[in-house]
Amino acid sequence: MKTKIHTILAMGLLGVFSACTDLDEEPVGLLAPESFFKTHGDAEAAVLSGYGLMAREEYYGRRLTMSLQLLSDMGTIGDQGTAASRRQLDRFIFEAGNDNIEHIWNSSYAIIGAANAAIEGIKRVEMPEANRNALDAEARAIRALAYSHLVQLFGDVPKIDYFIDTPEEIEAVKTISKSPAAEIYQLIISDLESTYDALPDGYAGDVRSRATKGSALTLLASLHLTLGNWEKAAEYSQMVINNKGNFGYKLMADFNDLWDATNGDMAEHVWTVDFLGQVGTSNFNVDYISAITGVRGASMQGWSVVVASPGAYDSFKDEDLRKAATFITEAAHGKNTKPWTDFQDPYVHTAKWALKPGDAQSTGARSDHNLVLFRYAEVLLIAAEALNEANGGPTAEAYEYINEVRRRAGYTEDLAGLSQEEFRAAVREERRVELAFEWKRWYDLKRWDMVPEAFTGPDSFEPQANAQEFHKLLPIPQAELSRNKNLLPQNPGYN
């Protein structure tokens, strides 16, 4: 079932919060909580607007997801005639004026602004306490997700955890300073830990694009993993695993089913972004992921922007069932089938989003995919990794979690008898293969301290001599620094 996203309200909120970031313009049409928030429906619409802002070309529809792919060692540029800003990301020669980086920053703060508006407005509506708490928790989960990207990508960033609805507050935000990354993580984690229990186990129609108790716990587990809080990461991921029946989670029997857009939300999906499979306005509901990963010149009408890095395909074992579902090695060109060596851009391409995008639009420029934020397979791997680190070696549960994922991939021999270091290497490899091209790899390389090693070492899938340690953080957009000197200093390594 498709979730109705309140696009009109989201567009209005985007205008408000974009005005707050564009400091050369006066804001127009402030959304005042006392005038808009009258009913439970108003409060829910405000929360849903946050999802509308996530489901835009500027965020999950292309800019964020494409950038994460190009920064990783698994994805590279296929069409060398594509926009220079994309090639710069791929080659680690980007600077503070890169438009993809600016879109990610602005869109993240638009989502945060929408969530802040909802949190404030919910307080003003008469409704049962349980409903109020659930909507408040949902808005905080949306804000947490946006801040999780900001802090991982940029480090120290402005903390705006309140609704900006007066001229005085708008003036104040023009000179806001950055908060330490640790403070941003604390905001995210404290918000989620204090409210996740108010969220429902699920929604009518088994919709997975709205935050639930399980998705909030998964985001918590992922963030604690990032911070090296192994016990907490294990605790929250195991809460999800132990309650999988209540949440409706399980691994799909066939890995291929996960990439068929016509299946919609599935049991393995913990949290998704639903683009409604239609042409949107102001880039709402615009998902270009299938197009940018599809084969240019082929019947699928892709663009070959993001393709597999040269060494990625051969790094997968042939007996691994995930290999065929992850890569495109041949494609229909009219009545003929061509191997990748004969493609217009001769690279092995990525298959997850391109092969079965549904029929939202015949040109292939948009898809019916519910893009995945978290899958249950990742929860199992989070728990396996965290337990190994927390206990000085793999536990019986850690083995069971990683082996469950491997069995689905066709491996008949379970892992056993590994040292902590060997198990660490195994779970890292399992994340790389299982979650390939799902926008996790860059964050993994950063937290494992493998930048620039992954790009300059002898076993690199994508050699990039320009990759440096400072690239672990993106530059703060130059447009923001020009408007607000209090955001200085720039992240190290950038002019």
ChimeraX attribute file (.defattr): number of C-alpha atoms within 10 A of each C-alpha:
attribute: neighborCount
match mode: 1-to-1
recipient: residues
	/A:1	12
	/A:2	16
	/A:3	16
	/A:4	14
	/A:5	23
	/A:6	18
	/A:7	22
	/A:8	14
	/A:9	21
	/A:10	25
	/A:11	18
	/A:12	16
	/A:13	25
	/A:14	23
	/A:15	17
	/A:16	22
	/A:17	25
	/A:18	18
	/A:19	19
	/A:20	24
	/A:21	21
	/A:22	15
	/A:23	19
	/A:24	10
	/A:25	10
	/A:26	13
	/A:27	18
	/A:28	10
	/A:29	12
	/A:30	16
	/A:31	20
	/A:32	15
	/A:33	20
	/A:34	11
	/A:35	8
	/A:36	14
	/A:37	24
	/A:38	15
	/A:39	14
	/A:40	18
	/A:41	11
	/A:42	17
	/A:43	26
	/A:44	22
	/A:45	20
	/A:46	29
	/A:47	31
	/A:48	26
	/A:49	27
	/A:50	31
	/A:51	27
	/A:52	26
	/A:53	29
	/A:54	26
	/A:55	27
	/A:56	24
	/A:57	24
	/A:58	25
	/A:59	27
	/A:60	26
	/A:61	25
	/A:62	22
	/A:63	22
	/A:64	22
	/A:65	21
	/A:66	25
	/A:67	22
	/A:68	22
	/A:69	25
	/A:70	27
	/A:71	24
	/A:72	26
	/A:73	26
	/A:74	26
	/A:75	30
	/A:76	26
	/A:77	25
	/A:78	25
	/A:79	20
	/A:80	12
	/A:81	9
	/A:82	14
	/A:83	10
	/A:84	13
	/A:85	17
	/A:86	23
	/A:87	20
	/A:88	16
	/A:89	24
	/A:90	25
	/A:91	18
	/A:92	16
	/A:93	13
	/A:94	20
	/A:95	19
	/A:96	19
	/A:97	15
	/A:98	19
	/A:99	18
	/A:100	19
	/A:101	24
	/A:102	20
	/A:103	17
	/A:104	24
	/A:105	25
	/A:106	20
	/A:107	24
	/A:108	23
	/A:109	24
	/A:110	28
	/A:111	29
	/A:112	28
	/A:113	25
	/A:114	29
	/A:115	31
	/A:116	25
	/A:117	26
	/A:118	28
	/A:119	27
	/A:120	20
	/A:121	24
	/A:122	27
	/A:123	15
	/A:124	17
	/A:125	19
	/A:126	13
	/A:127	14
	/A:128	9
	/A:129	9
	/A:130	11
	/A:131	17
	/A:132	21
	/A:133	20
	/A:134	21
	/A:135	25
	/A:136	26
	/A:137	28
	/A:138	30
	/A:139	30
	/A:140	27
	/A:141	29
	/A:142	24
	/A:143	27
	/A:144	26
	/A:145	19
	/A:146	24
	/A:147	25
	/A:148	19
	/A:149	16
	/A:150	21
	/A:151	19
	/A:152	20
	/A:153	23
	/A:154	19
	/A:155	22
	/A:156	21
	/A:157	21
	/A:158	20
	/A:159	18
	/A:160	17
	/A:161	15
	/A:162	14
	/A:163	21
	/A:164	23
	/A:165	18
	/A:166	12
	/A:167	11
	/A:168	9
	/A:169	13
	/A:170	18
	/A:171	14
	/A:172	11
	/A:173	16
	/A:174	18
	/A:175	14
	/A:176	16
	/A:177	16
	/A:178	17
	/A:179	15
	/A:180	14
	/A:181	18
	/A:182	13
	/A:183	14
	/A:184	23
	/A:185	20
	/A:186	11
	/A:187	17
	/A:188	22
	/A:189	21
	/A:190	13
	/A:191	17
	/A:192	22
	/A:193	14
	/A:194	10
	/A:195	19
	/A:196	24
	/A:197	17
	/A:198	18
	/A:199	22
	/A:200	18
	/A:201	18
	/A:202	18
	/A:203	12
	/A:204	7
	/A:205	10
	/A:206	16
	/A:207	21
	/A:208	27
	/A:209	23
	/A:210	23
	/A:211	28
	/A:212	26
	/A:213	23
	/A:214	29
	/A:215	29
	/A:216	29
	/A:217	25
	/A:218	27
	/A:219	26
	/A:220	27
	/A:221	29
	/A:222	25
	/A:223	19
	/A:224	23
	/A:225	23
	/A:226	17
	/A:227	14
	/A:228	16
	/A:229	16
	/A:230	21
	/A:231	17
	/A:232	21
	/A:233	30
	/A:234	26
	/A:235	18
	/A:236	24
	/A:237	28
	/A:238	22
	/A:239	17
	/A:240	25
	/A:241	21
	/A:242	11
	/A:243	13
	/A:244	16
	/A:245	11
	/A:246	12
	/A:247	20
	/A:248	16
	/A:249	20
	/A:250	17
	/A:251	18
	/A:252	16
	/A:253	11
	/A:254	11
	/A:255	15
	/A:256	15
	/A:257	14
	/A:258	26
	/A:259	22
	/A:260	18
	/A:261	23
	/A:262	17
	/A:263	13
	/A:264	20
	/A:265	25
	/A:266	20
	/A:267	17
	/A:268	20
	/A:269	26
	/A:270	32
	/A:271	25
	/A:272	22
	/A:273	24
	/A:274	29
	/A:275	31
	/A:276	22
	/A:277	21
	/A:278	16
	/A:279	17
	/A:280	16
	/A:281	12
	/A:282	12
	/A:283	16
	/A:284	25
	/A:285	27
	/A:286	25
	/A:287	32
	/A:288	25
	/A:289	29
	/A:290	30
	/A:291	25
	/A:292	27
	/A:293	28
	/A:294	30
	/A:295	36
	/A:296	21
	/A:297	17
	/A:298	19
	/A:299	17
	/A:300	23
	/A:301	19
	/A:302	21
	/A:303	24
	/A:304	29
	/A:305	27
	/A:306	29
	/A:307	30
	/A:308	29
	/A:309	23
	/A:310	19
	/A:311	17
	/A:312	20
	/A:313	22
	/A:314	10
	/A:315	12
	/A:316	18
	/A:317	11
	/A:318	11
	/A:319	11
	/A:320	16
	/A:321	19
	/A:322	22
	/A:323	20
	/A:324	17
	/A:325	18
	/A:326	26
	/A:327	22
	/A:328	24
	/A:329	18
	/A:330	17
	/A:331	21
	/A:332	14
	/A:333	16
	/A:334	11
	/A:335	7
	/A:336	9
	/A:337	13
	/A:338	15
	/A:339	14
	/A:340	17
	/A:341	12
	/A:342	12
	/A:343	20
	/A:344	14
	/A:345	20
	/A:346	17
	/A:347	25
	/A:348	24
	/A:349	30
	/A:350	30
	/A:351	23
	/A:352	26
	/A:353	28
	/A:354	29
	/A:355	21
	/A:356	20
	/A:357	25
	/A:358	22
	/A:359	16
	/A:360	18
	/A:361	14
	/A:362	11
	/A:363	13
	/A:364	22
	/A:365	21
	/A:366	25
	/A:367	32
	/A:368	24
	/A:369	31
	/A:370	30
	/A:371	26
	/A:372	20
	/A:373	18
	/A:374	20
	/A:375	23
	/A:376	25
	/A:377	24
	/A:378	23
	/A:379	27
	/A:380	24
	/A:381	24
	/A:382	27
	/A:383	30
	/A:384	28
	/A:385	29
	/A:386	27
	/A:387	25
	/A:388	24
	/A:389	22
	/A:390	17
	/A:391	12
	/A:392	11
	/A:393	18
	/A:394	25
	/A:395	16
	/A:396	11
	/A:397	15
	/A:398	23
	/A:399	22
	/A:400	17
	/A:401	21
	/A:402	25
	/A:403	23
	/A:404	17
	/A:405	20
	/A:406	21
	/A:407	14
	/A:408	18
	/A:409	19
	/A:410	12
	/A:411	15
	/A:412	10
	/A:413	9
	/A:414	12
	/A:415	14
	/A:416	12
	/A:417	9
	/A:418	14
	/A:419	13
	/A:420	17
	/A:421	13
	/A:422	13
	/A:423	23
	/A:424	19
	/A:425	13
	/A:426	16
	/A:427	20
	/A:428	17
	/A:429	13
	/A:430	18
	/A:431	20
	/A:432	18
	/A:433	20
	/A:434	20
	/A:435	18
	/A:436	22
	/A:437	27
	/A:438	18
	/A:439	22
	/A:440	19
	/A:441	22
	/A:442	22
	/A:443	18
	/A:444	18
	/A:445	20
	/A:446	19
	/A:447	16
	/A:448	12
	/A:449	13
	/A:450	16
	/A:451	21
	/A:452	21
	/A:453	18
	/A:454	20
	/A:455	20
	/A:456	18
	/A:457	14
	/A:458	9
	/A:459	12
	/A:460	17
	/A:461	22
	/A:462	22
	/A:463	20
	/A:464	18
	/A:465	13
	/A:466	13
	/A:467	20
	/A:468	15
	/A:469	14
	/A:470	14
	/A:471	22
	/A:472	22
	/A:473	17
	/A:474	22
	/A:475	24
	/A:476	26
	/A:477	23
	/A:478	18
	/A:479	15
	/A:480	21
	/A:481	15
	/A:482	12
	/A:483	15
	/A:484	17
	/A:485	14
	/A:486	15
	/A:487	21
	/A:488	13
	/A:489	10
	/A:490	16
	/A:491	18
	/A:492	12
	/A:493	13
	/A:494	13
	/A:495	9
